[in-house]
Amino acid sequence: MQVALDDYAWAAGVATELVNTTTEVWRGDDHLPDLAALVAFADLHGGRSGDAPGALPDLARRGRPADLHAVHALRTTVRGLIDHPDRRHLIAGATTLTSPARGATLINDPAHEDRARWAVPLRDGATVADALSLICGIGILGVVHTLGEERFRPCAAPTCRGAFIDTTRPGRRRYCMPGLCGNRVNVANHRARRTGQVP
């Protein structure tokens, strides 16, 4: 498995989705409670970045309970980086996350036949936790370098404890899960307006 360096927006999205699987975000429900959930997460987010389709899901399917615990520890580490977006802290933490990498290389660009892209492959024998660590590290480093550390934010919904990395072009994203948190805020505002109690 390898992660293309220019696909940092996808990688940052995976990091966001990973940190928002915790019980603190879902009010007591862990969205990665077991290996089956980890496989489902990998199926949803795998097969990008110029990699062979299914590489991340294949690693998840070979996962053991220790790998699930490592992924839980990883999401705590990534959340700590998002919650403290100091540039040096982000770079140091994300660099550590990329330690399962074997080095940089060029890969064929699937969108352009005669072009290549920089990518970072995993070392031999890597686990699903190693793969997710590399993805999160590349995502964080890419966003810090390209967009800046102000793109690491807590969710603006008053009842949400989620966090996210904003890779949108205008940089105005407010919610960790716009379809869920944004809709909750809109519904609450609508109800308040109907009763004459604007929040």
MARBA-3410 file (N, C-alpha, C, O; in Angstrom, 1 decimal):
199
0.8,-1.2,0.0,0.0,0.0,0.0,0.9,1.2,0.0,2.0,1.3,0.6 ~ 0.4,2.3,-0.7,1.1,3.5,-0.7,0.2,4.7,-0.7,-1.0,4.6,-1.1 ~ 0.6,5.8,-0.2,-0.2,7.0,-0.1,0.4,8.1,-1.0,1.6,8.5,-0.8 ~ -0.3,8.7,-2.0,0.2,9.7,-2.8,0.3,11.0,-2.0,-0.7,11.4,-1.3 ~ 1.4,11.7,-2.1,1.6,12.9,-1.3,0.7,14.0,-1.7,0.3,14.9,-0.9
0.3,14.1,-3.0,-0.6,15.1,-3.4,-2.1,14.8,-3.1,-3.0,15.6,-3.5 ~ -2.4,13.7,-2.5,-3.8,13.3,-2.2,-4.0,13.6,-0.7,-4.7,12.8,0.0 ~ -3.5,14.7,-0.2,-3.6,15.0,1.2,-5.0,15.3,1.7,-5.4,15.0,2.8 ~ -5.9,15.8,0.8,-7.2,16.2,1.1,-8.0,14.9,1.5,-8.7,14.8,2.5 ~ -7.8,13.8,0.6,-8.5,12.6,1.0,-7.9,12.0,2.3,-8.7,11.6,3.1
-6.6,12.1,2.5,-6.0,11.6,3.7,-6.5,12.3,4.9,-6.7,11.7,6.0 ~ -6.6,13.6,4.8,-7.1,14.4,5.9,-8.6,14.1,6.2,-9.0,14.1,7.4 ~ -9.3,13.8,5.2,-10.7,13.3,5.4,-10.8,12.0,6.1,-11.7,11.8,7.0 ~ -9.9,11.1,5.8,-9.8,9.8,6.6,-9.5,10.1,8.0,-10.1,9.5,8.9 ~ -8.5,11.0,8.3,-8.2,11.3,9.6,-9.4,11.9,10.4,-9.6,11.6,11.5
-10.1,12.8,9.7,-11.3,13.4,10.4,-12.3,12.3,10.7,-12.9,12.3,11.8 ~ -12.6,11.4,9.7,-13.6,10.4,9.9,-13.1,9.4,11.1,-13.9,9.0,11.9 ~ -11.8,9.2,11.1,-11.3,8.3,12.2,-11.5,8.9,13.6,-12.0,8.2,14.5 ~ -11.1,10.1,13.8,-11.3,10.7,15.1,-12.7,10.9,15.5,-13.0,10.9,16.7 ~ -13.6,10.9,14.6,-15.0,11.1,14.9,-15.8,9.8,15.0,-17.0,9.8,14.9
-15.1,8.7,15.2,-15.7,7.4,15.5,-15.8,7.2,17.0,-16.3,6.1,17.5 ~ -15.3,8.1,17.9,-15.1,7.8,19.3,-16.5,8.0,20.0,-17.4,8.6,19.6 ~ -16.5,7.4,21.3,-17.6,7.5,22.1,-18.0,9.0,22.5,-19.1,9.3,22.7 ~ -16.9,9.8,22.6,-17.2,11.2,23.0,-18.0,11.9,22.0,-18.7,12.9,22.3 ~ -17.8,11.6,20.7,-18.5,12.2,19.6,-19.9,11.6,19.5,-20.9,12.4,19.2
-20.0,10.3,19.7,-21.3,9.7,19.5,-22.1,9.4,20.8,-22.9,8.4,20.8 ~ -21.8,10.2,21.8,-22.6,10.1,23.0,-22.6,8.7,23.6,-23.7,8.2,24.0 ~ -21.5,8.1,23.7,-21.4,6.8,24.3,-21.2,5.6,23.4,-20.9,4.5,23.8 ~ -21.5,5.8,22.1,-21.4,4.7,21.2,-20.1,4.8,20.4,-19.8,5.8,19.7 ~ -19.3,3.8,20.5,-18.0,3.7,19.7,-18.4,3.2,18.3,-18.9,2.1,18.2
-18.0,3.9,17.3,-18.3,3.5,15.9,-17.2,2.6,15.3,-17.2,2.3,14.2 ~ -16.2,2.3,16.2,-15.2,1.3,15.8,-15.1,0.3,17.0,-14.0,0.2,17.5 ~ -16.1,-0.4,17.3,-16.1,-1.2,18.5,-15.4,-2.6,18.3,-15.0,-3.2,19.3 ~ -15.3,-3.0,17.0,-14.8,-4.4,16.8,-14.1,-4.4,15.4,-14.1,-3.5,14.7 ~ -13.6,-5.6,15.1,-12.8,-5.7,13.8,-13.8,-5.6,12.6,-13.4,-5.1,11.6
-15.0,-6.0,12.8,-16.0,-5.9,11.7,-16.2,-4.4,11.3,-16.3,-4.1,10.2 ~ -16.3,-3.6,12.4,-16.5,-2.2,12.1,-15.3,-1.5,11.5,-15.3,-0.6,10.7 ~ -14.1,-2.0,11.9,-12.8,-1.6,11.3,-12.8,-1.9,9.8,-12.3,-1.1,9.0 ~ -13.2,-3.1,9.5,-13.2,-3.5,8.1,-14.2,-2.6,7.3,-13.9,-2.2,6.2 ~ -15.4,-2.4,7.9,-16.4,-1.5,7.2,-15.8,-0.1,7.0,-16.0,0.5,5.9
-15.0,0.4,8.0,-14.4,1.7,7.9,-13.4,1.7,6.7,-13.3,2.6,5.9 ~ -12.6,0.6,6.7,-11.5,0.5,5.7,-12.2,0.4,4.3,-11.7,0.9,3.3 ~ -13.3,-0.4,4.2,-14.0,-0.5,2.9,-14.5,0.8,2.4,-14.4,1.2,1.2 ~ -15.0,1.7,3.4,-15.5,3.0,3.0,-14.4,3.9,2.6,-14.7,4.8,1.7 ~ -13.2,3.8,3.1,-12.2,4.8,2.9,-11.0,4.3,2.1,-10.1,5.0,1.9
-11.0,3.0,1.7,-9.8,2.5,1.0,-9.9,2.7,-0.5,-10.9,3.2,-1.0 ~ -8.8,2.2,-1.1,-8.8,2.2,-2.6,-8.6,3.6,-3.2,-9.0,3.8,-4.4 ~ -8.0,4.5,-2.6,-7.7,5.8,-3.1,-6.2,6.0,-3.3,-5.4,5.1,-3.0 ~ -5.8,7.2,-3.7,-4.4,7.7,-3.6,-3.5,6.9,-4.6,-2.3,6.7,-4.3 ~ -4.1,6.4,-5.7,-3.2,5.7,-6.7,-2.8,4.3,-6.2,-2.0,3.6,-6.9
-3.4,3.8,-5.1,-3.1,2.5,-4.6,-3.9,1.4,-5.2,-4.9,1.7,-5.9 ~ -3.5,0.2,-5.1,-4.3,-0.9,-5.6,-5.6,-0.9,-4.9,-5.6,-0.8,-3.6 ~ -6.7,-1.0,-5.6,-8.0,-1.0,-4.9,-8.1,-2.2,-3.9,-7.6,-3.3,-4.1 ~ -8.6,-1.8,-2.7,-8.7,-2.9,-1.7,-7.5,-3.1,-0.7,-7.6,-3.9,0.1 ~ -6.4,-2.3,-0.9,-5.3,-2.5,0.0,-5.6,-2.3,1.4,-5.2,-3.1,2.3
-6.2,-1.1,1.7,-6.6,-0.8,3.1,-7.6,-1.9,3.7,-7.4,-2.4,4.8 ~ -8.7,-2.2,2.9,-9.6,-3.2,3.4,-8.9,-4.6,3.6,-9.3,-5.3,4.5 ~ -8.0,-4.9,2.7,-7.3,-6.2,2.9,-6.5,-6.2,4.2,-6.5,-7.3,4.9 ~ -5.8,-5.2,4.5,-5.1,-5.1,5.8,-6.1,-5.2,7.0,-5.8,-5.8,8.0 ~ -7.2,-4.5,6.8,-8.2,-4.6,7.9,-8.8,-6.0,8.1,-9.0,-6.4,9.2
-9.0,-6.7,7.0,-9.5,-8.1,7.1,-8.5,-9.0,7.8,-8.9,-10.0,8.3 ~ -7.2,-8.7,7.7,-6.2,-9.5,8.3,-6.0,-9.1,9.8,-5.1,-9.6,10.5 ~ -6.7,-8.0,10.2,-6.5,-7.5,11.5,-6.8,-8.4,12.6,-7.6,-9.3,12.5 ~ -6.1,-8.2,13.8,-6.3,-8.9,15.0,-6.8,-7.9,16.1,-6.7,-6.7,15.9 ~ -7.2,-8.4,17.2,-7.7,-7.5,18.3,-6.6,-6.5,18.6,-6.9,-5.3,18.9
-5.3,-6.8,18.6,-4.2,-5.9,18.9,-4.2,-4.7,17.9,-3.9,-3.6,18.2 ~ -4.6,-5.0,16.6,-4.6,-4.0,15.6,-5.7,-3.0,15.9,-5.6,-1.8,15.7 ~ -6.9,-3.5,16.3,-8.0,-2.7,16.7,-7.6,-1.7,17.8,-7.9,-0.6,17.8 ~ -6.9,-2.3,18.8,-6.5,-1.4,19.9,-5.5,-0.4,19.4,-5.5,0.8,19.9 ~ -4.6,-0.7,18.5,-3.7,0.2,17.9,-4.4,1.3,17.2,-4.0,2.5,17.2
-5.5,1.0,16.5,-6.2,2.0,15.7,-6.9,2.9,16.7,-7.0,4.1,16.5 ~ -7.4,2.4,17.8,-8.0,3.2,18.9,-7.0,4.2,19.5,-7.3,5.3,19.7 ~ -5.8,3.7,19.7,-4.7,4.6,20.2,-4.4,5.6,19.1,-4.1,6.8,19.5 ~ -4.4,5.2,17.9,-4.1,6.2,16.8,-5.1,7.3,16.7,-4.7,8.5,16.6 ~ -6.4,7.0,16.9,-7.4,8.0,16.8,-7.3,9.0,17.9,-7.6,10.2,17.8
-6.8,8.5,19.1,-6.6,9.4,20.2,-5.4,10.4,19.9,-5.5,11.6,20.2 ~ -4.4,9.8,19.3,-3.2,10.6,18.9,-3.6,11.7,17.9,-3.2,12.8,18.0 ~ -4.3,11.3,16.9,-4.7,12.2,15.8,-5.6,13.3,16.4,-5.5,14.5,16.1 ~ -6.5,12.9,17.3,-7.4,13.9,17.9,-6.6,14.9,18.7,-6.9,16.1,18.7 ~ -5.6,14.4,19.4,-4.7,15.3,20.1,-4.0,16.4,19.2,-3.8,17.5,19.6
-3.7,15.9,18.0,-3.1,16.9,17.1,-4.1,17.9,16.6,-3.8,19.1,16.5 ~ -5.3,17.4,16.3,-6.3,18.4,15.8,-6.7,19.4,16.8,-6.9,20.6,16.6 ~ -6.8,18.9,18.1,-7.2,19.8,19.2,-6.1,20.8,19.6,-6.4,21.8,20.2 ~ -4.9,20.6,19.2,-3.8,21.5,19.5,-3.0,21.9,18.3,-1.9,21.4,18.0 ~ -3.6,22.7,17.4,-3.0,23.0,16.1,-1.9,24.0,16.1,-1.9,24.9,15.3
-0.9,23.8,16.9,0.3,24.5,16.8,1.2,23.9,15.7,1.3,22.7,15.6 ~ 1.7,24.7,14.8,2.4,24.2,13.6,3.5,23.2,13.9,3.6,22.1,13.3 ~ 4.4,23.6,14.9,5.5,22.6,15.3,4.9,21.3,15.8,5.4,20.3,15.5 ~ 3.9,21.4,16.7,3.3,20.2,17.3,2.7,19.4,16.2,2.8,18.1,16.2 ~ 2.0,20.0,15.2,1.4,19.2,14.1,2.4,18.5,13.3,2.3,17.3,13.0
3.5,19.2,12.9,4.5,18.7,12.1,5.2,17.5,12.8,5.5,16.5,12.2 ~ 5.6,17.7,14.1,6.3,16.7,14.8,5.4,15.4,15.0,5.8,14.3,14.8 ~ 4.1,15.7,15.3,3.2,14.5,15.5,2.9,13.8,14.2,3.0,12.6,14.2 ~ 2.7,14.5,13.2,2.4,13.9,11.9,3.6,13.2,11.3,3.5,12.1,10.7 ~ 4.8,13.7,11.6,6.0,13.0,11.1,6.2,11.7,11.8,6.5,10.7,11.2
5.8,11.7,13.1,5.9,10.4,13.8,4.8,9.4,13.3,5.1,8.2,13.1 ~ 3.7,9.9,12.9,2.6,9.1,12.3,3.1,8.4,11.0,2.6,7.4,10.6 ~ 4.0,9.1,10.3,4.4,8.5,9.0,5.6,7.5,9.1,6.1,7.1,8.1 ~ 5.9,7.2,10.4,7.1,6.3,10.6,6.9,4.9,10.0,7.9,4.2,9.7 ~ 5.6,4.4,9.8,5.5,3.1,9.1,5.9,3.1,7.6,5.9,2.1,6.9
6.3,4.3,7.1,6.6,4.4,5.7,8.0,3.9,5.4,8.8,3.8,6.2 ~ 8.2,3.5,4.1,9.4,2.9,3.7,10.3,4.0,3.0,11.5,3.7,2.7 ~ 9.7,5.1,2.6,10.5,6.1,1.9,9.6,6.6,0.7,8.5,6.1,0.5 ~ 10.0,7.7,0.1,9.2,8.2,-1.0,9.6,7.6,-2.3,10.8,7.2,-2.5 ~ 8.6,7.6,-3.3,8.9,7.0,-4.6,8.0,7.7,-5.6,7.1,8.5,-5.2
8.1,7.4,-6.8,7.2,7.9,-7.9,6.3,6.8,-8.3,6.8,5.6,-8.5 ~ 5.1,7.1,-8.5,4.1,6.1,-9.0,3.4,6.6,-10.2,3.4,7.9,-10.4 ~ 2.9,5.8,-11.1,2.1,6.3,-12.2,0.9,7.0,-11.8,0.2,6.6,-10.8 ~ 0.6,8.1,-12.5,-0.6,8.8,-12.2,-1.8,8.2,-13.0,-1.7,8.3,-14.2 ~ -2.8,7.7,-12.3,-3.9,7.1,-13.1,-4.7,8.0,-14.0,-5.3,7.6,-14.9
-4.6,9.3,-13.6,-5.4,10.3,-14.4,-4.6,10.8,-15.6,-5.2,11.3,-16.6 ~ -3.3,10.6,-15.6,-2.5,11.1,-16.8,-1.5,10.0,-17.1,-0.6,9.7,-16.3 ~ -1.6,9.4,-18.2,-0.8,8.2,-18.6,0.7,8.5,-18.6,1.4,7.5,-18.2 ~ 1.2,9.6,-19.0,2.6,9.9,-19.0,3.2,10.6,-17.8,4.3,11.2,-17.9 ~ 2.5,10.7,-16.8,2.9,11.5,-15.6,3.1,10.5,-14.4,2.6,9.4,-14.3
3.9,11.0,-13.5,4.1,10.3,-12.2,3.7,11.2,-11.0,3.7,12.4,-11.1 ~ 3.5,10.6,-9.9,3.2,11.3,-8.6,4.1,10.8,-7.5,4.5,9.6,-7.6 ~ 4.4,11.6,-6.6,5.2,11.2,-5.4,4.3,10.4,-4.5,3.1,10.8,-4.3 ~ 4.8,9.4,-4.0,4.0,8.5,-3.0,4.9,8.0,-2.0,6.1,7.9,-2.2 ~ 4.3,7.6,-0.9,5.0,6.9,0.2,4.4,5.6,0.5,3.3,5.4,0.8
5.2,4.5,0.2,4.7,3.1,0.4,4.9,2.7,1.9,5.8,3.2,2.6 ~ 4.1,1.8,2.3,4.3,1.2,3.7,5.4,0.2,3.6,5.7,-0.4,2.6 ~ 6.0,0.0,4.8,7.1,-1.0,4.9,6.4,-2.4,4.8,5.2,-2.6,5.1 ~ 7.2,-3.4,4.5,6.7,-4.8,4.5,6.2,-5.2,5.9,6.7,-4.8,6.9 ~ 5.1,-6.0,5.9,4.5,-6.5,7.1,3.7,-5.5,7.9,3.4,-5.7,9.1
3.3,-4.4,7.2,2.6,-3.3,7.9,1.2,-3.8,8.2,0.6,-4.7,7.6 ~ 0.6,-3.2,9.3,-0.8,-3.5,9.7,-1.7,-2.5,9.3,-1.3,-1.4,8.7 ~ -3.0,-2.7,9.5,-4.0,-1.7,9.2,-3.8,-0.4,10.0,-4.0,0.7,9.5 ~ -3.3,-0.6,11.3,-3.0,0.6,12.1,-1.8,1.4,11.5,-1.9,2.6,11.5 ~ -0.9,0.7,10.9,0.3,1.4,10.3,-0.2,2.1,9.0,0.2,3.3,8.8
-1.1,1.5,8.3,-1.6,2.1,7.1,-2.4,3.4,7.4,-2.3,4.4,6.8 ~ -3.3,3.3,8.4,-4.1,4.5,8.8,-3.2,5.5,9.4,-3.5,6.7,9.3 ~ -2.1,5.1,10.1,-1.2,6.1,10.7,-0.5,6.9,9.6,-0.4,8.1,9.6 ~ -0.1,6.2,8.5,0.6,6.8,7.4,-0.4,7.8,6.7,-0.1,8.9,6.4 ~ -1.6,7.3,6.5,-2.7,8.1,5.8,-2.9,9.4,6.6,-2.9,10.5,6.1
-3.1,9.3,7.9,-3.4,10.4,8.8,-2.2,11.4,8.8,-2.3,12.6,8.7 ~ -1.0,10.8,8.9,0.2,11.7,8.9,0.4,12.5,7.6,0.7,13.7,7.6 ~ 0.2,11.8,6.5,0.3,12.5,5.2,-0.8,13.6,5.1,-0.6,14.7,4.6 ~ -2.0,13.3,5.5,-3.1,14.2,5.5,-2.8,15.5,6.3,-3.0,16.6,5.9 ~ -2.3,15.3,7.5,-2.0,16.4,8.4,-0.8,17.2,7.8,-0.9,18.4,7.8
0.2,16.6,7.4,1.4,17.3,6.9,1.0,18.1,5.6,1.4,19.2,5.4 ~ 0.2,17.5,4.8,-0.3,18.1,3.5,-1.1,19.4,3.8,-0.9,20.4,3.2 ~ -2.0,19.3,4.8,-2.8,20.4,5.1,-2.0,21.5,5.8,-2.2,22.7,5.5 ~ -1.1,21.2,6.7,-0.3,22.2,7.3,0.5,22.9,6.3,0.6,24.1,6.3 ~ 1.1,22.2,5.3,2.0,22.8,4.3,1.2,23.6,3.3,1.6,24.7,3.0
0.0,23.1,2.9,-0.7,23.7,1.8,-1.7,24.7,2.3,-1.9,25.8,1.6 ~ -2.4,24.4,3.4,-3.6,25.3,3.8,-3.3,26.0,5.1,-3.9,27.1,5.4 ~ -2.5,25.5,6.0,-2.2,26.1,7.2,-2.8,25.5,8.4,-3.8,24.8,8.3 ~ -2.3,25.8,9.6,-2.7,25.1,10.8,-4.1,25.6,11.3,-4.7,25.0,12.2 ~ -4.6,26.7,10.8,-5.9,27.2,11.1,-7.0,26.3,10.6,-8.2,26.5,10.9
-6.7,25.3,9.8,-7.7,24.4,9.2,-8.0,23.2,10.1,-8.8,22.4,9.8 ~ -7.4,23.2,11.3,-7.7,22.2,12.3,-8.6,22.7,13.4,-8.2,23.7,14.1 ~ -9.9,22.2,13.4,-10.9,22.9,14.2,-11.8,21.9,15.0,-12.0,20.7,14.6 ~ -12.4,22.4,16.1,-13.5,21.7,16.8,-14.8,21.9,16.0,-14.9,22.9,15.3 ~ -15.7,21.0,16.2,-17.0,21.2,15.5,-17.7,22.4,16.2,-17.7,22.6,17.4
-18.4,23.2,15.3,-19.1,24.4,15.8,-20.5,24.1,16.4,-21.1,25.0,17.0 ~ -21.0,22.9,16.2,-22.3,22.5,16.8,-22.2,22.5,18.3,-21.3,21.9,18.9 ~ -23.1,23.2,19.0,-23.0,23.3,20.5,-23.0,22.0,21.2,-22.5,21.9,22.4 ~ -23.7,21.0,20.7,-23.8,19.7,21.4,-22.8,18.7,20.9,-22.9,17.5,21.3 ~ -21.9,19.0,20.0,-21.0,18.0,19.4,-19.6,18.2,20.0,-19.1,19.3,20.3
-18.9,17.1,20.2,-17.5,17.1,20.7,-16.6,16.7,19.6,-15.4,16.3,19.8 ~ -17.0,16.7,18.3,-16.2,16.3,17.2,-15.2,17.3,16.8,-15.2,18.4,17.3 ~ -14.3,16.9,15.9,-13.2,17.8,15.4,-13.0,17.4,13.9,-13.4,16.3,13.5 ~ -12.3,18.3,13.2,-12.1,18.0,11.8,-11.0,18.8,11.2,-10.5,19.7,11.8 ~ -10.5,18.4,10.0,-9.5,19.1,9.3,-10.2,19.6,8.0,-10.7,18.8,7.2
-10.2,20.9,7.9,-11.0,21.6,6.8,-10.1,21.6,5.6,-9.1,22.4,5.5 ~ -10.5,20.9,4.5,-9.7,20.9,3.3,-10.6,21.6,2.2,-10.2,21.5,1.0 ~ -11.7,22.2,2.5,-12.5,22.9,1.5,-11.7,24.1,0.9,-10.8,24.6,1.6 ~ -12.0,24.4,-0.3,-11.3,25.5,-1.0,-11.4,26.8,-0.2,-10.4,27.5,0.1 ~ -12.7,27.3,0.2,-12.8,28.5,0.9,-12.3,28.5,2.4,-12.1,29.5,3.0
-12.3,27.3,3.0,-11.8,27.1,4.3,-12.9,27.6,5.4,-12.5,28.1,6.4 ~ -14.1,27.5,5.0,-15.2,27.9,5.9,-16.0,26.8,6.6,-17.1,27.1,7.1 ~ -15.6,25.6,6.5,-16.3,24.5,7.1,-16.4,24.7,8.6,-15.5,25.2,9.2 ~ -17.6,24.4,9.1,-17.9,24.6,10.5,-18.2,23.4,11.3,-18.0,23.4,12.6 ~ -18.6,22.3,10.7,-19.0,21.1,11.4,-18.2,19.9,11.0,-17.7,19.8,9.9
-18.0,19.0,12.0,-17.2,17.8,11.8,-18.0,16.9,10.8,-17.3,16.2,10.0 ~ -19.3,16.8,10.9,-20.1,16.1,10.0,-21.2,17.0,9.5,-22.3,17.0,10.1 ~ -21.0,17.7,8.4,-22.0,18.7,8.0,-23.4,18.2,7.8,-24.3,18.9,8.1 ~ -23.5,17.0,7.3,-24.8,16.4,7.1,-25.6,16.1,8.4,-26.8,16.0,8.4 ~ -24.8,15.9,9.4,-25.4,15.6,10.7,-25.5,16.8,11.7,-26.5,17.2,12.0
-24.3,17.3,12.0,-24.2,18.4,12.9,-24.8,19.7,12.3,-25.5,20.4,13.0 ~ -24.5,19.9,11.1,-25.1,21.1,10.4,-26.6,21.1,10.4,-27.2,22.1,10.6 ~ -27.1,19.9,10.1,-28.6,19.7,10.0,-29.2,19.9,11.4,-30.3,20.5,11.5 ~ -28.5,19.4,12.4,-29.1,19.5,13.8,-29.1,21.0,14.2,-30.1,21.4,14.8 ~ -28.1,21.8,13.9,-28.1,23.2,14.2,-29.2,23.9,13.4,-29.9,24.7,14.0
-29.3,23.6,12.1,-30.4,24.2,11.3,-31.8,23.9,11.8,-32.6,24.8,11.9 ~ -32.0,22.6,12.2,-33.3,22.3,12.8,-33.6,23.0,14.1,-34.7,23.5,14.3 ~ -32.6,23.1,15.0,-32.7,23.8,16.2,-33.0,25.3,16.0,-33.9,25.8,16.7 ~ -32.3,25.9,15.1,-32.5,27.3,14.7,-33.9,27.5,14.2,-34.6,28.5,14.5 ~ -34.4,26.6,13.3,-35.7,26.7,12.7,-36.8,26.6,13.8,-37.7,27.3,13.8
-36.6,25.6,14.7,-37.6,25.5,15.8,-37.6,26.7,16.7,-38.7,27.1,17.1 ~ -36.5,27.2,17.0,-36.4,28.4,17.8,-37.1,29.6,17.1,-37.8,30.4,17.8 ~ -36.9,29.8,15.8,-37.6,30.9,15.1,-39.1,30.7,15.1,-39.8,31.6,15.3 ~ -39.5,29.4,15.0,-41.0,29.2,14.9,-41.6,29.5,16.3,-42.8,29.9,16.3 ~ -40.9,29.3,17.4,-41.4,29.6,18.7,-41.1,31.0,19.1,-41.5,31.4,20.2
-40.4,31.8,18.3,-40.0,33.1,18.6,-38.9,33.3,19.5,-38.6,34.3,20.1 ~ -38.1,32.2,19.7,-36.9,32.3,20.6,-35.7,32.0,19.8,-35.1,30.9,19.7 ~ -35.2,33.0,19.1,-34.0,32.9,18.3,-32.8,32.7,19.2,-32.6,33.4,20.2 ~ -32.0,31.6,18.9,-30.8,31.3,19.8,-29.8,32.4,19.8,-28.8,32.3,20.5
END
